[in-house]
Amino acid sequence: MKASDPVGRPRVVVIGASAGGVEALTRLVRELPATYSLPVLVVLHVPPTSSALPAILSRAGPVPARHARDGESISEGRILIAPPDCHLLVEDGAVQLVRGPKENAHRPAIDPLFRTAAAAFGPGVVGVVLSGSLDDGTAGLGWIKREGGTTVVQDPDEALYPAMPASALAAVGPDHVLPIRQIAELLVRLADSPPEPDRANSEDEEKEKEDIVERDPTQLSPEAVTEANREVGQLTAFTCPECNGSLWELRDGELIKLRCRVGHAYTEEGYAHEKAVHLEAAIWTALTALVERAEFSQRLADRFGRGGSELSAKRYEEQSRNLRAQAETLRHALLRLDMPAEEEELEAS
């Protein structure tokens, strides 16, 4: 079956993974046959510099894998992977690579791929959420489900990092919750099944799909993002961990998202995680400043002492002691700081 069939919707598989995702993806592609006909688009959270995932997946299974190229058509029998530091989007039967604002603190992020695939292909999308921390992909999988696509989640009991599939399971109610081997079997069955007929969409439904793409923050100017936030969201007292801009509270199905004026977006859990990480960094910066000031005050005390200015030497000596005491208090606070239980793992890819 071709990716685009004249009697049915285009069909595409979109997969999102994070921590533990290299192993999950490797096991998944190993089970796909060389003749697998559906195009597969993959987002894995990776560092912004480089990724060896295409080589890893090409060695693991018979379906060729490589990084996606901006503007290329989505065609059968290949695995296209989001390159580092670029969102992978879908529009008009092709992929787009954009360096838009991070979502859930990631670029590439899973939600933009899932969201734009749902807008472009509707019920022809198969969305898969694999191992990972936090909850990127949950909102995107919700878009796929609402547009009539097939939703699949790796069994959290099997995942190395169960938080991401568990979040999607709780919020979306996916069609299938399966271990990796059975996910591969399902993807093969779906590829071999007849294409589903087009869903009869009303004008309102088509307009809603257009709005999904038009309001996608990965593709909008800051002015357009701000206007969209004002139209559909409520301004909060919170600020963006990435740029310190004001955040709007937006409803995304049953999920609440927080988005700033330039498009950085977070789920509530993702926001709490990022603020905790930035809080720790800020306290370490403050601790460094206190220690440096204490040492410099001691330096002045020593210099004035050698010069016979006892009063100035005593004043700077006392200042240095006070600063060191404050630094020690801050150090103890850092040791007791309540950080997220499950930190994001940087994949070695």
C-alpha positions in Angstrom: 0.0 0.0 0.0 1.3 3.4 -0.8 1.6 6.2 1.7 -1.1 8.1 -0.2 -4.0 6.1 -1.7 -6.6 7.7 -4.0 -9.4 6.0 -2.1 -8.3 6.8 1.4 -6.4 9.2 3.7 -2.6 9.3 3.6 -1.2 7.0 6.3 1.8 7.8 8.5 3.3 6.6 11.7 4.7 9.2 14.1 6.7 8.1 17.1 7.9 10.0 20.1 10.5 8.9 22.7 12.9 10.4 25.2 15.0 8.8 28.0 15.3 5.1 27.3 14.0 5.8 23.8 17.1 4.6 21.9 16.6 1.0 23.3 12.9 1.1 22.7 13.2 2.4 19.1 16.0 -0.1 18.3 13.8 -3.0 19.5 10.9 -1.7 17.5 12.5 -1.2 14.1 14.2 -4.6 14.5 10.7 -6.2 14.2 9.7 -4.3 11.1 10.0 -6.1 7.7 12.1 -4.7 4.9 9.0 -4.3 2.9 7.3 -2.1 5.5 5.2 0.3 3.5 4.2 3.1 5.9 6.4 6.2 6.3 7.7 6.5 9.9 8.5 9.9 11.5 10.5 9.9 14.7 11.3 12.5 17.4 13.7 11.6 20.1 14.9 14.1 22.6 18.6 14.6 21.8 21.2 17.2 22.6 21.4 20.1 20.2 24.8 19.2 18.7 24.6 15.7 17.1 22.7 12.4 17.0 23.7 9.0 15.8 20.2 7.7 15.9 19.8 7.2 12.1 22.9 5.0 12.0 21.7 3.1 15.1 18.3 2.4 13.7 19.6 1.5 10.2 21.9 -1.1 11.7 19.1 -2.4 14.0 16.5 -3.2 11.3 16.0 -3.5 7.5 14.0 -0.2 7.0 16.5 2.6 6.2 16.6 5.5 8.6 18.1 9.0 8.2 17.6 12.5 9.4 14.7 14.3 7.7 15.4 17.1 5.1 13.4 20.2 5.1 10.6 20.1 2.5 11.0 16.5 1.4 7.9 14.4 0.7 6.6 11.9 3.1 7.0 8.6 1.3 6.8 4.9 2.1 9.5 2.5 3.3 11.7 4.9 5.2 12.2 6.2 8.7 12.7 10.0 8.9 14.2 11.3 12.2 14.1 14.8 13.6 17.7 16.2 13.5 19.2 17.9 16.5 17.9 21.4 17.5 15.0 21.3 14.9 11.3 20.6 15.3 10.0 18.1 12.8 6.6 19.2 11.4 4.1 17.9 8.8 2.4 20.0 6.2 0.9 19.3 2.8 2.4 15.8 2.6 5.9 16.9 3.4 8.1 17.5 6.4 9.3 20.8 7.7 12.3 21.5 9.9 12.0 24.6 12.0 14.1 26.1 14.8 11.0 27.5 16.5 10.5 27.9 20.3 11.2 24.9 22.5 8.2 23.0 23.7 8.4 21.2 27.0 12.0 22.4 27.2 12.9 20.4 24.0 13.8 21.0 20.4 12.9 18.7 18.8 9.8 18.1 20.8 7.2 15.4 20.3 4.0 17.5 20.6 4.7 19.7 17.4 5.1 16.6 15.3 2.0 14.8 16.6 -0.1 18.0 16.4 0.8 18.9 12.8 0.5 15.3 11.7 -3.0 15.2 13.2 -3.9 18.4 11.4 -2.5 17.1 8.1 -3.6 13.5 8.0 -6.5 13.2 10.4 -7.5 9.5 10.9 -4.6 8.4 8.8 -2.1 9.0 11.6 -0.8 6.3 13.9 0.8 8.0 17.0 3.2 6.1 19.3 4.6 7.2 22.6 7.6 5.3 24.0 9.8 5.4 27.0 10.6 8.9 28.4 10.6 11.2 31.4 7.9 13.8 32.1 5.0 14.2 29.6 6.0 15.5 26.2 3.8 13.8 23.6 0.7 13.6 25.8 -1.0 16.6 24.3 0.1 15.7 20.8 -1.4 12.2 21.2 -4.6 13.8 22.4 -4.7 15.7 19.1 -4.3 12.5 17.1 -7.1 10.8 19.1 -9.5 13.7 18.6 -8.8 13.7 14.8 -9.7 10.0 14.6 -6.1 8.6 14.4 -4.8 5.5 16.1 -3.1 6.0 19.5 -0.5 3.6 20.9 1.5 3.8 24.1 4.3 1.5 25.3 3.3 -0.4 28.4 4.8 1.7 31.2 5.7 -1.5 33.1 8.1 -2.3 30.2 9.5 1.1 29.6 12.9 2.0 31.1 11.4 5.4 31.9 7.7 5.0 32.4 6.6 8.6 33.1 6.0 9.7 29.5 3.9 6.6 28.5 2.1 6.7 31.9 1.2 10.4 31.3 -0.2 9.6 27.9 -2.1 6.6 29.2 -3.7 8.6 32.0 -4.6 11.7 30.0 -5.5 10.3 26.5 -6.9 6.9 27.0 -5.0 5.4 24.0 -6.4 2.7 21.8 -3.5 0.3 22.5 -1.2 -0.1 25.5 1.4 -2.7 24.4 5.0 -3.9 24.9 7.4 -3.1 22.1 7.1 -6.4 20.3 3.3 -6.1 20.1 3.6 -2.5 19.0 5.7 -3.7 16.0 3.1 -6.4 15.2 0.3 -3.8 15.4 2.2 -1.4 13.0 2.6 -4.3 10.5 -1.1 -5.1 10.7 -2.1 -1.5 10.2 0.3 -1.2 7.1 -1.3 -4.3 5.6 -4.9 -3.2 6.2 -7.0 -1.4 3.6 -6.9 2.4 3.9 -9.7 4.0 5.9 -12.0 6.1 3.8 -12.0 9.9 4.2 -14.0 11.1 7.2 -16.7 13.5 6.1 -15.6 16.8 7.6 -17.9 19.7 8.1 -16.7 23.3 7.3 -16.2 23.9 11.0 -14.0 20.8 11.3 -11.9 21.9 8.4 -11.6 25.4 9.8 -10.5 23.9 13.2 -7.7 22.0 11.4 -6.6 25.1 9.7 -6.5 26.9 13.0 -4.3 24.1 14.5 -1.6 24.8 11.9 -2.1 28.6 11.8 -1.8 28.8 15.6 1.1 26.4 15.9 3.7 28.4 17.9 6.6 26.7 16.1 5.5 28.5 12.9 4.3 31.9 14.2 5.9 35.2 14.8 6.0 36.4 18.4 3.3 38.9 17.7 1.0 36.2 16.3 1.7 33.9 19.3 0.9 36.8 21.7 -2.4 37.5 19.8 -3.3 33.8 19.9 -2.5 33.6 23.6 -4.8 36.6 24.3 -7.6 35.1 22.3 -7.7 31.6 23.8 -5.8 31.9 27.1 -5.6 33.6 30.5 -2.6 35.6 31.6 -0.9 34.2 34.7 1.5 35.5 37.3 4.2 33.0 36.2 7.2 33.5 33.9 8.8 31.4 31.3 11.9 29.5 32.5 13.5 29.9 29.0 13.0 33.7 28.4 11.3 35.1 31.6 8.3 36.3 29.5 4.8 36.2 30.9 2.9 32.9 30.5 -0.7 32.4 29.4 -2.7 29.4 30.6 -4.2 27.5 27.7 -6.5 24.5 27.6 -5.4 21.7 25.3 -8.2 19.1 25.7 -8.0 18.0 29.3 -4.5 19.3 29.6 -3.4 22.7 30.7 -0.5 24.2 28.9 1.5 27.4 29.7 2.9 29.4 26.8 4.8 32.6 26.6 4.6 35.4 24.1 7.3 34.0 21.8 6.0 30.4 21.9 7.8 28.4 24.5 5.2 26.0 25.9 5.0 23.7 28.9 2.7 21.3 30.5 2.2 22.0 34.2 4.5 19.1 35.2 7.1 20.2 32.6 6.9 23.7 33.9 7.4 22.6 37.5 10.4 20.6 36.4 12.0 23.4 34.5 11.5 25.9 37.3 13.1 23.5 39.7 16.2 23.1 37.4 16.5 26.9 37.0 16.0 27.5 40.7 18.9 25.2 41.5 21.1 27.0 38.9 20.1 30.4 40.3 21.0 29.4 43.9 24.4 28.0 42.8 25.0 31.4 41.1 24.1 33.2 44.3 26.3 30.9 46.3 29.2 31.6 44.0 28.7 35.4 44.3 28.6 35.2 48.1 31.8 33.1 48.3 33.6 35.5 45.9 32.5 38.5 47.8 33.5 36.9 51.1 37.0 36.1 49.8 37.4 39.6 48.4 36.3 41.2 51.7 39.0 39.0 53.4 41.5 40.2 50.9 40.7 43.8 51.8 40.8 43.0 55.5 44.3 41.6 55.1 45.5 44.5 53.1 44.2 47.2 55.5 45.6 45.1 58.4 49.1 45.2 56.8 48.7 48.9 56.3 47.8 49.7 59.9 44.2 50.6 59.3 42.8 48.5 62.1 39.3 49.9 61.9 38.9 49.2 58.2 40.5 45.8 58.6 38.1 44.8 61.4 35.1 46.0 59.3 36.0 43.9 56.3 36.9 40.9 58.5 33.4 41.0 60.0 31.9 41.4 56.6 33.8 38.4 55.3 32.6 36.3 58.3 29.0 37.3 57.7 29.1 36.5 54.0 30.7 33.1 54.6 27.9 32.3 57.1 25.3 33.3 54.5 27.0 31.2 51.9 27.0 28.2 54.3 23.3 28.6 54.9 22.6 28.7 51.2 24.8 25.6 50.6 22.7 23.7 53.2 19.5 24.9 51.5 20.9 23.6 48.2 21.5 20.2 49.7 17.9 20.0 50.9 16.4 21.4 47.7 13.5 19.3 46.6 14.4 18.4 43.0 12.2 16.4 40.6 12.5 12.7 41.3 13.2 11.7 37.7 15.6 13.8 35.8 15.8 13.8 32.0 18.5 11.5 30.7 20.7 12.8 27.9 20.7 10.1 25.3 24.1 9.0 24.0 23.1 9.5 20.4 
